[in-house]
Amino acid sequence: MTEKIILAFMAINTIFLVGYAVGRRVGRAQGEKVGYQESKSILRLKANTQAHCPICNQPNKLY
């Protein structure tokens, strides 16, 4: 009886650990996508507001 309880406990812990690991990988991938999108928008904002482009360091042509 004790062995069954221990095995059930180990199985439940394994399921939780696998779920935690998968959730972290998915969360990290989503965070990288959001970070990439934000960095592109920030670079666009800097390019529009500054006199020089932050990427190529050339003067902006403001018409």
C-alpha positions in Angstrom: 0.0 0.0 0.0 2.8 2.4 0.9 4.5 1.6 -2.4 1.4 2.6 -4.4 1.1 5.9 -2.5 4.8 6.7 -3.2 4.5 5.7 -6.9 1.3 7.9 -7.3 3.1 10.8 -5.6 6.1 10.4 -7.9 3.9 10.3 -11.0 2.0 13.4 -10.0 5.3 15.3 -9.3 6.7 14.1 -12.7 3.6 15.5 -14.5 3.9 18.8 -12.7 7.6 19.1 -13.5 7.0 18.3 -17.2 4.2 20.9 -17.4 6.4 23.5 -15.7 9.3 22.9 -18.1 7.0 23.0 -21.2 5.4 26.2 -19.9 8.7 27.9 -19.4 9.8 27.0 -22.9 6.6 28.4 -24.4 6.8 31.5 -22.2 10.4 32.1 -23.2 9.6 31.8 -26.9 6.7 34.2 -26.6 8.8 36.7 -24.6 11.5 36.6 -27.3 8.9 37.4 -30.0 7.4 40.3 -28.0 10.9 41.6 -27.2 11.8 41.5 -30.9 8.7 43.4 -31.9 9.3 46.0 -29.2 12.8 46.6 -30.2 11.8 47.1 -33.9 9.2 49.7 -32.8 11.7 51.5 -30.5 14.2 51.7 -33.3 11.6 53.2 -35.6 10.6 55.7 -32.9 14.3 56.7 -32.4 14.8 57.0 -36.2 11.8 59.3 -36.5 12.7 61.5 -33.5 16.4 61.8 -33.7 18.6 63.6 -36.3 20.6 60.4 -37.0 19.4 56.9 -37.7 20.3 54.6 -34.7 21.1 51.7 -37.1 23.1 53.2 -39.9 24.1 56.5 -38.2 23.1 58.6 -41.3 21.2 61.9 -41.1 17.4 61.6 -41.4 15.8 63.4 -44.3 12.9 65.2 -42.7 10.6 66.7 -45.4 
